[in-house]
Amino acid sequence: MSQIKRLFLILGDQLDIQGAALKGFNPKTDEVLMVESANEANYVWTHKAKIALFLSAMRHFAKSLEDLQYPLTYIKESPQSIVEVLKQQLRQKKITHLVCVEPGEWRLKIALEELAKDSGLQMEMRNDDHFFCSHQEFVAWTEGKKELRLEYFYRLMRKTHGILIDADGNPEGGQWNFDQDNRKPYPKKGPGIIDAPASFEIDAITQEVLAYVQSAYPDHPGSLEHFNWPVNREQALKALEYFVDYRLRNFGIYQDAMWTDTPFGWHSILSSSLNLKLLNPREVIDAALAAWKKYSLDLSTIEGFIRQILGWREFVRGMYYLDMPKMAQDNYYEHQRKLPQWYWTGKTQMACMQDAVGQTLKYGYAHHIQRLMVTGNFALLAEILPAQVCDWYLAVYVDAIEWVELPNTAGMALFANGGRFTSKPYIASGAYIKRMSNYCDSCKYKPDVRFGEQACPVTTLYWNFLINHRQQFEASPRTRLMTANLKRISPEDQLEIQKHASKLLNHLDEL
C-alpha cells in the first residue's frame, strides 16, 4: 500500500530544520512548499529591511533543504497570497494532506483553517515547539486568575525549567527579579565605547534579494544601506556567541538607556533571529548562563536578559493566542486620531522622536525603551488610533511578527485592552526621557515646561492625559502618585495645559 503524499508548508518565520514544521518528513513521499508572497510585504507598508531579511532568510533556508535533497517547491516573488498559492499547489499536485506549524499571525492561521474546511483538506496544524510554554499550558496557568501578570508566570517558567534556581529550589541570589538594578542611564559624558554588534558578509543570495527589494518596493519606508542582519543559522549562532562574549556584560545596567546616534546600545539584537527560528530560545538562555559563569557576570544582568526571553516573550505569545482576535480591535480609551506622517519619515522637531524614528527607518530596529517610552508613549498621549500604531510597529521593525508585536504595542504601550495584563498605562513626561537619554540637550522643546511655545509636547500631553483620566489614575495605588503631582499644579495652569494640548493634538503633523 503506497503512503499518502503530504505537503509541508514552511512559513518565513519557521526556519528551523529541527523544529516541529519538518518532524516526520519523509523525502520519498512528502514535499516542502515555501512561498514568497507580495501580500506579506504589502498588507502593512513594510520596511524594506524587513522584507529583505525575510526573503534572504527564506532563500538561505531553502538552499539548506536542497543541500539535504529535500523535495522542495519554492515559489519566488509571487503576487498572490500564501493561501492562494497553496490552493494551486494542492490542486496541481493532487495533495489531500497538509502539514504546517501554527502561524505567528492570526489572520494566516484563520485563512489556513478556512481553506482546509472549504476544500475538505486533511490539515495537521502543529504546535510550535520553539517555545517553552505551549498554548495549553498557558491557558491552564490563566484559569481561575483575576489578574494575569508576568511576574507570576515568569516564576512558574523558572521553576518548571530549572533556570536560575538553586539546589534548594529557590531563586538564585535570593530574589526572582533584579529589575531595579537594570534601569540606569548612560553616564553624563555618554555611553563611551560600545562593542559594535557582530557584522556579516553580504553573500550572493542576500545581494540578489537587496536588489530585488529595492526595485520591487521602491516606495516602501526605510533603507537597505545598513542591512546587517543574520540571514541563516550559522550567522545567527555567530551573533549569539558575539553578544554573550562582548556585549552581555553591560546589557543589564544600561538596557533602558538611550543616547543620540547609539541605535543598538548593549542590546543583544537577537530578536529577529529568535523570531525567524534561526535561534532556539533554549540555546540563547544556555549561552547566557554559560557566560555568567565563564566571565563572572552580574546576576542582575543575566536575570534581566533571561526574563525578557523566558518571561516576557513567552508571556506575550500566550496572551496573543488567548485574546485574539479581540486584542486587535481593543481601544480602551476610544482614541481615533491619525498617526502623524513623521512616524514614516522621522521629520519632526522632537529630538527623541527624530532619533528613535530615524534609526528605525535606517536599521529597522529600536530597543524596547525607545519603542515603549518614546514612540509608544507619544502615540498613547497623542490619542492615536491603536490599530494605526500597531500597523506601524508591525511594518517598520525587522523582528515584528504579530504574536509578539501586537501584545507589546496594543497591550503594553497603548493600554488598549484596559490593563488586561499590565497594572497601569506606561506614560511619562519629557522628564523621563531627559533622565534616560541626552535627547533633550539638542531639542528645541524644554522637558520641564508644561505649556507654551517652548513646552515639550510629551510633557504637555502627559499632564493633559492625567487631567483627562484623573479618576482612573487616582483609583489605583500604582498610579496615585502621578495625580498627587497633578494637585501641585494650579487650576489656572491646568487649564493652560489643556488649551495647549488641544492645539498640539489638532496639529500633530506639525510637531
C-alpha positions as CSV (number, residue, x, y, z in Angstrom):
1,M,0.0,0.0,0.0
2,S,1.5,3.3,-1.1
3,Q,2.0,6.1,1.5
4,I,-0.1,9.3,1.4
5,K,1.9,12.2,-0.1
6,R,1.8,15.2,2.3
7,L,2.7,18.8,1.6
8,F,4.7,20.5,4.4
9,L,4.2,24.3,4.3
10,I,7.1,26.2,5.8
11,L,6.4,29.9,6.6
12,G,9.0,32.7,6.6
13,D,9.3,32.7,10.4
14,Q,9.6,28.9,10.8
15,L,13.2,28.4,9.5
16,D,14.2,25.7,11.9
17,I,15.2,22.4,10.3
18,Q,14.9,20.7,13.7
19,G,11.5,22.2,14.5
20,A,8.0,20.9,14.5
21,A,7.5,22.0,10.9
22,L,9.6,19.1,9.5
23,K,9.1,16.4,12.1
24,G,8.3,13.1,10.5
25,F,9.1,14.4,7.0
26,N,9.6,11.5,4.5
27,P,11.7,12.7,1.5
28,K,10.4,9.7,-0.5
29,T,6.8,10.6,-0.4
30,D,6.5,14.1,1.1
31,E,7.3,17.6,-0.3
32,V,8.0,21.0,1.1
33,L,6.4,24.2,0.0
34,M,7.8,27.7,0.6
35,V,6.2,30.9,-0.8
36,E,7.4,34.4,-1.2
37,S,4.2,36.4,-1.2
38,A,4.0,40.1,-2.1
39,N,0.8,40.1,0.1
40,E,3.1,39.7,3.2
41,A,5.0,42.8,2.3
42,N,2.0,44.9,1.4
43,Y,-0.8,44.2,3.9
44,V,1.1,46.7,6.1
45,W,3.5,49.2,4.5
46,T,6.6,47.1,5.3
47,H,10.1,48.4,5.9
48,K,12.5,47.4,3.1
49,A,14.9,45.8,5.5
50,K,12.2,43.6,7.0
51,I,11.2,42.4,3.5
52,A,14.8,41.8,2.7
53,L,15.5,39.9,5.9
54,F,12.6,37.5,5.5
55,L,13.3,36.8,1.8
56,S,17.0,36.3,2.3
57,A,16.5,34.1,5.3
58,M,13.9,32.0,3.4
59,R,16.2,31.6,0.4
60,H,19.1,30.5,2.6
61,F,16.8,28.0,4.4
62,A,15.6,26.7,1.0
63,K,19.2,26.2,0.0
64,S,19.8,24.2,3.2
65,L,16.8,21.9,2.3
66,E,18.1,21.5,-1.3
67,D,21.5,20.6,0.0
68,L,19.8,17.9,2.1
69,Q,17.9,16.8,-1.0
70,Y,14.5,17.5,0.4
71,P,11.9,17.7,-2.4
72,L,11.1,21.4,-2.4
73,T,8.8,23.7,-4.3
74,Y,10.0,27.3,-3.7
75,I,7.7,30.0,-5.2
76,K,9.7,33.2,-5.7
77,E,8.2,36.7,-5.8
78,S,4.5,35.7,-6.1
79,P,1.9,38.4,-6.4
80,Q,-0.6,36.1,-4.8
81,S,-1.3,35.4,-1.1
82,I,0.3,32.3,0.5
83,V,-3.2,30.7,0.7
84,E,-3.9,31.3,-3.0
85,V,-0.5,29.7,-4.0
86,L,-1.1,26.9,-1.6
87,K,-4.5,26.2,-3.2
88,Q,-3.0,26.0,-6.6
89,Q,-0.2,23.7,-5.5
90,L,-2.6,21.3,-3.7
91,R,-4.7,21.1,-6.8
92,Q,-1.8,20.7,-9.3
93,K,-0.1,18.0,-7.2
94,K,-3.4,16.3,-6.1
95,I,-2.4,16.5,-2.5
96,T,-5.1,16.0,0.2
97,H,-2.8,16.2,3.3
98,L,-1.2,19.4,4.5
99,V,1.2,19.7,7.4
100,C,2.1,23.1,8.9
101,V,3.1,24.7,12.2
102,E,0.6,27.2,13.7
103,P,1.4,30.6,12.1
104,G,2.6,33.5,14.2
105,E,-0.2,35.8,12.7
106,W,-3.8,35.2,13.5
107,R,-5.1,36.2,10.0
108,L,-3.0,33.5,8.4
109,K,-4.0,30.8,10.9
110,I,-7.7,31.5,10.2
111,A,-7.1,31.6,6.4
112,L,-5.4,28.2,6.5
113,E,-8.2,26.7,8.7
114,E,-10.8,28.1,6.3
115,L,-9.0,26.6,3.3
116,A,-8.9,23.2,5.0
117,K,-12.6,23.4,5.9
118,D,-13.8,24.7,2.5
119,S,-11.8,22.2,0.4
120,G,-12.0,19.1,2.6
121,L,-8.3,19.2,3.1
122,Q,-6.7,17.0,5.8
123,M,-4.6,19.5,7.7
124,E,-2.3,18.8,10.6
125,M,-1.6,22.2,12.3
126,R,1.1,21.5,14.8
127,N,2.1,23.4,17.9
128,D,5.2,25.5,17.6
129,D,7.8,23.6,19.8
130,H,10.2,26.5,19.6
131,F,8.7,28.0,22.8
132,F,9.0,26.9,26.4
133,C,5.3,27.2,27.1
134,S,2.5,25.6,24.9
135,H,-0.9,27.3,24.5
136,Q,-2.5,24.5,26.6
137,E,0.0,25.2,29.4
138,F,-0.6,28.9,29.3
139,V,-4.4,28.5,29.3
140,A,-4.1,26.2,32.3
141,W,-2.0,28.8,34.1
142,T,-4.6,31.5,33.5
143,E,-7.6,29.6,34.8
144,G,-9.1,31.0,38.0
145,K,-6.8,34.0,38.0
146,K,-8.3,37.5,38.4
147,E,-5.1,39.2,37.2
148,L,-2.7,37.9,34.5
149,R,0.7,39.3,35.4
150,L,4.1,38.5,34.0
151,E,5.9,38.1,37.4
152,Y,4.0,35.0,38.5
153,F,4.1,33.4,35.1
154,Y,7.9,34.1,34.9
155,R,8.4,32.4,38.3
156,L,6.5,29.4,37.1
157,M,8.7,29.2,34.0
158,R,11.9,29.4,36.1
159,K,10.7,26.6,38.4
160,T,9.3,24.4,35.6
161,H,12.5,24.6,33.6
162,G,15.0,24.8,36.4
163,I,16.5,28.1,35.2
164,L,18.4,30.3,37.8
165,I,17.1,28.1,40.6
166,D,19.5,26.9,43.3
167,A,19.8,23.4,44.8
168,D,17.1,24.2,47.4
169,G,14.6,25.2,44.7
170,N,14.9,28.9,45.5
171,P,15.8,31.7,43.0
172,E,19.5,32.4,42.5
173,G,20.6,35.4,44.6
174,G,17.5,35.1,46.9
175,Q,15.1,37.1,44.7
176,W,13.2,36.5,41.5
177,N,13.7,39.9,39.8
178,F,16.6,42.3,39.8
179,D,14.8,44.9,37.6
180,Q,15.6,47.8,39.9
181,D,19.3,47.2,39.1
182,N,18.8,47.4,35.4
183,R,17.4,50.9,34.8
184,K,20.4,53.2,34.8
185,P,21.0,55.9,32.1
186,Y,24.4,56.2,30.5
187,P,27.0,58.4,32.3
188,K,26.6,62.2,31.7
189,K,29.6,62.1,29.3
190,G,27.9,59.5,27.2
191,P,28.0,55.7,26.8
192,G,31.7,55.6,25.9
193,I,33.0,52.8,23.6
194,I,30.4,50.1,23.0
195,D,31.4,46.9,21.2
196,A,29.6,47.0,17.9
197,P,27.2,44.2,17.1
198,A,28.5,41.3,15.0
199,S,28.6,42.0,11.3
200,F,28.0,39.7,8.4
201,E,29.2,39.3,4.8
202,I,26.5,40.1,2.2
203,D,26.6,37.0,0.1
204,A,25.2,36.5,-3.4
205,I,21.8,35.4,-2.2
206,T,21.4,38.5,0.0
207,Q,22.8,40.8,-2.7
208,E,20.1,39.4,-5.1
209,V,17.4,40.0,-2.5
210,L,18.5,43.5,-1.7
211,A,18.5,44.4,-5.4
212,Y,15.0,42.9,-5.9
213,V,13.5,44.6,-2.8
214,Q,14.9,48.0,-3.9
215,S,13.4,47.6,-7.4
216,A,10.1,45.9,-6.4
217,Y,9.3,48.1,-3.3
218,P,10.9,51.5,-4.1
219,D,8.2,53.5,-2.2
220,H,8.3,51.4,0.9
221,P,9.7,53.0,4.1
222,G,13.2,52.5,5.3
223,S,16.7,52.0,4.0
224,L,18.7,48.9,2.8
225,E,22.1,50.7,3.1
226,H,22.9,49.4,6.6
227,F,21.5,45.9,6.2
228,N,23.4,43.7,8.6
229,W,21.0,41.0,10.0
230,P,21.8,37.3,10.4
231,V,20.1,35.5,7.5
232,N,21.0,31.9,8.3
233,R,21.6,29.6,11.2
234,E,25.4,30.0,11.0
235,Q,25.2,33.8,11.2
236,A,22.6,33.7,14.0
237,L,24.9,31.4,16.1
238,K,27.8,33.8,15.4
239,A,25.6,36.8,16.6
240,L,24.7,34.9,19.8
241,E,28.3,34.0,20.5
242,Y,29.5,37.5,19.9
243,F,26.8,39.0,22.2
244,V,27.5,36.8,25.2
245,D,31.3,37.2,24.8
246,Y,31.4,41.0,24.3
247,R,28.2,42.8,24.9
248,L,26.2,40.9,27.6
249,R,28.4,42.3,30.4
250,N,26.9,45.8,30.1
251,F,23.4,44.8,28.8
252,G,21.7,44.7,32.2
253,I,22.7,48.0,33.7
254,Y,22.1,50.0,30.5
255,Q,19.2,48.2,28.9
256,D,16.9,51.2,29.4
257,A,19.4,53.8,28.4
258,M,19.1,55.9,25.3
259,W,21.6,58.2,23.5
260,T,21.7,60.0,20.2
261,D,23.2,58.0,17.3
262,T,23.5,54.9,19.6
263,P,21.0,52.7,17.9
264,F,21.9,49.3,19.5
265,G,23.5,50.2,22.8
266,W,24.5,47.0,24.6
267,H,21.4,45.1,23.4
268,S,21.6,41.6,22.0
269,I,19.8,42.3,18.7
270,L,18.9,38.6,18.6
271,S,15.1,39.1,18.4
272,S,14.9,38.8,14.6
273,S,16.9,35.5,14.7
274,L,14.8,34.2,17.5
275,N,11.5,35.2,15.8
276,L,12.6,33.7,12.4
277,K,13.6,30.5,14.4
278,L,17.2,30.7,13.3
279,L,17.9,30.5,17.0
280,N,16.1,28.5,19.7
281,P,15.4,30.4,23.0
282,R,16.8,27.4,24.9
283,E,20.3,27.7,23.4
284,V,20.2,31.5,23.9
285,I,19.5,31.1,27.6
286,D,22.1,28.3,27.9
287,A,24.7,30.6,26.3
288,A,23.8,33.4,28.7
289,L,24.1,31.1,31.7
290,A,27.5,29.8,30.4
291,A,28.8,33.3,30.0
292,W,27.6,34.2,33.5
293,K,29.9,31.5,35.0
294,K,32.7,32.0,32.5
295,Y,33.0,35.8,32.9
296,S,31.7,36.1,36.4
297,L,29.0,38.5,35.2
298,D,26.5,40.2,37.5
299,L,23.4,38.1,38.3
300,S,21.2,41.1,37.7
301,T,22.4,41.3,34.1
302,I,21.8,37.6,33.5
303,E,18.4,37.6,35.2
304,G,17.3,40.7,33.3
305,F,18.2,39.1,30.0
306,I,16.6,35.8,30.7
307,R,13.5,37.5,32.0
308,Q,13.0,39.0,28.5
309,I,13.1,35.6,26.8
310,L,11.8,33.1,29.3
311,G,9.4,35.6,30.9
312,W,8.0,38.4,28.7
313,R,8.5,36.7,25.3
314,E,6.6,33.6,26.3
315,F,4.0,35.6,28.2
316,V,3.0,37.9,25.3
317,R,2.8,34.9,23.0
318,G,0.4,33.2,25.4
319,M,-1.7,36.4,25.7
320,Y,-1.8,36.8,21.9
321,Y,-3.4,33.4,21.3
322,L,-5.6,33.7,24.4
323,D,-7.1,37.1,23.4
324,M,-7.2,37.1,19.6
325,P,-9.0,38.3,17.6
326,K,-10.3,40.8,20.2
327,M,-6.8,42.1,21.0
328,A,-6.5,43.6,17.6
329,Q,-9.8,45.6,18.0
330,D,-9.4,46.8,21.6
331,N,-9.5,50.5,22.1
332,Y,-10.0,51.2,25.8
333,Y,-9.6,55.0,25.6
334,E,-11.5,55.2,22.3
335,H,-8.7,57.1,20.6
336,Q,-9.3,58.0,17.0
337,R,-6.5,60.3,15.8
338,K,-4.4,59.5,12.8
339,L,-0.8,58.5,13.1
340,P,1.3,61.6,12.3
341,Q,3.1,61.4,8.9
342,W,6.5,61.9,10.5
343,Y,6.3,58.4,12.0
344,W,7.2,57.3,8.4
345,T,9.8,60.0,7.8
346,G,11.4,61.0,11.1
347,K,10.9,64.6,10.1
348,T,9.8,66.1,13.4
349,Q,11.3,68.8,15.7
350,M,11.1,66.5,18.7
351,A,14.7,65.2,19.2
352,C,13.6,62.0,20.9
353,M,11.2,61.0,18.2
354,Q,13.7,62.2,15.5
355,D,16.3,59.8,16.8
356,A,14.0,56.8,17.6
357,V,12.1,57.0,14.3
358,G,15.2,57.9,12.4
359,Q,17.2,54.9,13.5
360,T,14.1,52.7,12.9
361,L,14.0,53.8,9.3
362,K,17.7,53.3,8.9
363,Y,18.0,49.9,10.5
364,G,14.5,48.5,11.1
365,Y,15.4,48.4,14.8
366,A,14.9,50.3,18.1
367,H,15.3,48.9,21.5
368,H,12.4,48.2,23.9
369,I,12.5,51.5,25.8
370,Q,12.6,53.5,22.6
371,R,9.5,51.6,21.4
372,L,7.7,51.7,24.7
373,M,8.6,55.1,26.3
374,V,9.3,57.2,23.2
375,T,7.3,56.2,20.1
376,G,4.7,54.2,22.1
377,N,4.3,56.7,24.9
378,F,3.8,59.6,22.5
379,A,1.2,57.6,20.5
380,L,-0.8,56.9,23.7
381,L,-0.6,60.5,24.9
382,A,-1.5,61.8,21.4
383,E,-4.7,59.7,21.4
384,I,-3.8,57.9,18.2
385,L,-6.0,55.0,16.9
386,P,-4.4,51.8,18.3
387,A,-4.8,49.9,15.0
388,Q,-2.8,52.5,13.1
389,V,0.0,52.4,15.7
390,C,0.1,48.6,15.7
391,D,0.3,48.5,11.9
392,W,3.2,50.9,12.1
393,Y,5.1,48.7,14.6
394,L,4.4,45.6,12.5
395,A,5.6,47.4,9.4
396,V,8.8,49.0,10.5
397,Y,10.6,46.6,12.8
398,V,12.5,43.6,11.3
399,D,11.7,41.4,14.4
400,A,7.9,42.2,14.3
401,I,5.7,39.2,13.8
402,E,2.1,39.8,15.1
403,W,2.2,37.4,18.0
404,V,5.0,39.5,19.6
405,E,4.3,42.9,18.2
406,L,0.5,43.2,18.9
407,P,0.6,42.4,22.7
408,N,3.6,44.7,23.2
409,T,2.0,47.6,21.3
410,A,-1.7,47.4,21.9
411,G,-1.5,45.8,25.4
412,M,1.6,47.4,26.9
413,A,2.4,50.6,25.1
414,L,-1.1,51.8,24.3
415,F,-3.1,50.2,27.2
416,A,-5.7,49.5,24.5
417,N,-7.0,46.4,26.4
418,G,-7.6,48.4,29.6
419,G,-4.9,46.6,31.6
420,R,-5.7,43.0,30.8
421,F,-2.0,42.1,31.6
422,T,-0.5,45.4,32.7
423,S,-1.2,47.1,36.0
424,K,-1.0,50.7,34.7
425,P,-0.7,52.7,31.5
426,Y,3.0,53.2,30.7
427,I,3.1,57.0,30.3
428,A,5.8,59.5,31.1
429,S,6.6,63.2,30.6
430,G,9.6,64.6,29.0
431,A,11.4,64.4,32.4
432,Y,11.7,60.6,32.0
433,I,13.2,61.0,28.5
434,K,15.6,63.6,29.8
435,R,16.7,61.3,32.7
436,M,17.3,58.3,30.4
437,S,18.9,60.0,27.4
438,N,20.6,63.0,26.0
439,Y,17.8,63.7,23.5
440,C,16.6,66.8,25.3
441,D,20.0,68.5,25.1
442,S,19.6,69.1,21.3
443,C,15.8,69.7,21.3
444,K,14.0,73.0,20.7
445,Y,11.4,72.0,23.3
446,K,12.0,72.0,27.1
447,P,11.0,68.9,29.0
448,D,10.3,70.8,32.2
449,V,8.0,73.4,30.5
450,R,4.3,72.3,30.6
451,F,2.6,74.7,28.2
452,G,3.5,77.4,25.7
453,E,5.7,77.5,22.6
454,Q,8.8,76.1,24.4
455,A,6.9,73.3,26.1
456,C,7.9,69.7,25.3
457,P,4.9,68.1,23.6
458,V,5.4,64.9,25.5
459,T,5.2,66.9,28.8
460,T,2.1,68.9,27.8
461,L,0.3,65.8,26.5
462,Y,1.3,63.8,29.6
463,W,-0.3,66.3,32.0
464,N,-3.3,66.6,29.7
465,F,-3.7,62.8,29.8
466,L,-3.6,62.8,33.6
467,I,-6.1,65.6,33.8
468,N,-8.5,63.8,31.4
469,H,-8.1,60.4,33.2
470,R,-7.6,61.7,36.7
471,Q,-10.3,59.4,38.2
472,Q,-8.7,56.2,36.7
473,F,-5.3,57.1,38.0
474,E,-6.4,58.1,41.5
475,A,-8.2,54.7,41.8
476,S,-5.0,52.7,41.6
477,P,-2.2,52.7,44.2
478,R,0.2,52.1,41.3
479,T,-0.7,55.5,39.7
480,R,-2.0,57.6,42.6
481,L,1.4,59.3,42.9
482,M,1.0,60.8,39.4
483,T,-2.2,62.5,40.3
484,A,-0.7,63.7,43.6
485,N,1.8,65.6,41.5
486,L,-1.1,67.0,39.4
487,K,-2.5,68.5,42.6
488,R,0.6,70.7,42.8
489,I,-0.3,72.4,39.5
490,S,-2.7,75.3,39.9
491,P,-6.2,75.1,38.3
492,E,-5.2,78.1,36.0
493,D,-2.1,76.2,34.8
494,Q,-4.0,73.0,34.3
495,L,-6.4,75.0,32.1
496,E,-3.4,76.3,30.1
497,I,-2.1,72.8,29.7
498,Q,-5.4,71.6,28.3
499,K,-5.6,74.5,25.9
500,H,-2.0,73.9,24.6
501,A,-2.6,70.2,24.4
502,S,-5.7,70.8,22.3
503,K,-3.6,72.9,19.9
504,L,-1.0,70.2,19.7
505,L,-3.5,67.4,19.2
506,N,-5.1,69.2,16.3
507,H,-1.7,69.8,14.6
508,L,0.3,66.6,15.3
509,D,1.8,66.5,11.8
510,E,3.5,69.9,12.5
511,L,5.4,68.9,15.7
